[in-house]
Amino acid sequence: MRRPAIIIVTYKRQQLLEQVLGSILELRTAPWRVVVVDNENSAQTQEIVASFGERADELWGRMAQDPDSEGGTSRAVYDPMPENTGGSGGFSEGVRRAYELGADWFWVMDDDVTVLPEGLDVLERWSHEAEAIMGQRRDFDGGHFYWQHRFSTTLGIYNPFSRDRWRPGERFKLCNVLCFEGCCFSRRVVEQIGLPDARFFIYLDDALYGYLASKVTDVIYVPDYILSRSREIPNQGIGSVRQLNSTSDMTRYYITRNRGYLARYFQVYGDYNPAGFALGTLLTFAKEFARILMVDRGCVVSGTKRLFAGWRAARQIQRDPSWEPVSPLG
C-alpha cells in the first residue's frame, strides 16, 4: 500500500485523541502521514499532535521534503478548522489535505477509537483486491461491534437484515456503504467521486460516500479486525448482537435533515423511489422514537421537535433548485 494517510477528526476530546495517537505508534507498518483535523482549533490539541509528531518522526523517520508540499517533513500534520464543521466537514477537509499532500490511500477514523497493531498490514493485503475497504471493529469492551454493511436505496435506510456472520469460505462481503470509523479507500476513488460532502455536518455522510464509491469500484467488508472503539455509549440491546445507541437531540435533527441530501444524490444516480423513500422516512421516525423511549429517556418533547425540524429542512433541500452534488477531483 503506497503512501497511506491516517485521517483523524477530533473535537474537544484530547484524552481520547492521545489514546488513538498512542495506538498508531504501535502499528507494525508506518503510516505515510497522520492528518489530525481539529474542529475545536485548540492549543492543547496542537501540542498533543506536535508531541505525537516528534515521537513518530523519531520512530519512523521524517518525510523527504517536497518543494510543492505545505505539509513539511513531519509525519504528523495538524489541520485546525476556523469553526466546528462537524465530522462531515472534518473528514472532507482531512481527505482534501491528505490528497493535496499526495496520499494514495486514506484510512479515516474518529478520535474515539484505537487502531490495532496489524491494522495497516490487514488493509495492505486487501488493497490488492479492492479500492474501498471496511474492516471489522471491536467494541469498547473487546466484543464484536455489529455493523450494517448494506444500505437500501429504495428506503434510504440501512438494511436491517444485513448479515453480520460469516459463512464458511466467505472471504468478504460486498457493500454499498462505508463508515468513517475505520474505512479505507484509494486516491482513485477520491478522484472519481470527490471529497466527502461537508454539508451533512454529521450523520449519513459516510453512508453516502460508500454508496458513491460502490458506483465506481467494489466496496468490501472484510472479516479482519483493524480497530477498537474506546468510548462506551449508553445503549439498549436488540436481539443477540444489535443495539440502539444513545444519541443527542442535535444528532436527531441531522438524522432526518440529511435524508434530503440522500434523496438528491439518489435522484442523480437514478435510484430514487419516492414511495419507498417516504416509507423509509416513516421507519426512521419509528426507530428514533424507539431510541428516545428506550435509551434517551426524558427527552421526548425536545427530541420529537428536532426530528420534525430536520424533516422540514430535508424537504427544503429536496426542493432547492440550486443544489449540486459534490464534483469529482479527477
Secondary structure, DSSP 4 states (H G I P E B T S, - for coil): --SEEEEEEESS-HHHHHHHHHHHTT-SS--SEEEEEESS--HHHHHHHHHHHHHHHHHH-PPPPPTT-SS-S-SEEEEE-SS--HHHHHHHHHHHHHHHHT-SEEEEEESSEEE-TTHHHHHHHHTTT-SEEEEEEE-TTSSBPP----EETTTTEE-TT---S--TT---EEES---TTT-EEEHHHHHHH-S--GGG-SSSHHHHHHHHHTTTS-EEEEEEEEEEE-S---EEEETTTEEEEP--HHHHHHHHHTHHHHHHHHHHTT---HHHHHHHHHHHHHHHHHHHHHTSTT-HHHHHHHHHHHHHHHHHHHH-TT--PPPP--
